Amino acid sequence: MKILFFALMGLMLLSLLGMLSDNDKLSNFSCELHKTVLIALIVYGIIGFIIWNTPTAMDVYKGKTTLEITYKDGVAIDSVVVFKDKEKQQ
C-alpha cells in the first residue's frame, strides 16, 4: 500500500510540473493526469480507511479481538472476529 501511495504522489508531482510547462499539449495532458491521480488518491484513502478497521493476525495474537459465534438451533452457523470493547481491554 505504501508503494502505491508513493507512486501516486510521484505522478502527482510530475503532473504539476507538466502543467507549469509552456507546451499546451503537455499542459493539457498533465491537467488530466492530475485529475486522475487525485481521484486515485481519494479511492486509496477510502480503501485505507476500510482496511484500517479490519482486525489483523497481530491483533488476534495480542488479545485485542474476540470471536463472535452465531448459533441457530444449537448449531454454530457463523463466526466473525471483532475488536473487543475498549473498556474490556483494560
Secondary structure, 3 states (H helix, E strand, C coil): CHHHHHHHHHHHHHHHHHHCCCCHHHHHHHHHHHHHHHHHHHHHHHHHHHHHCCCCHHHHHCCCEEEEEEEECCEEEEEEEEECCHHHHC
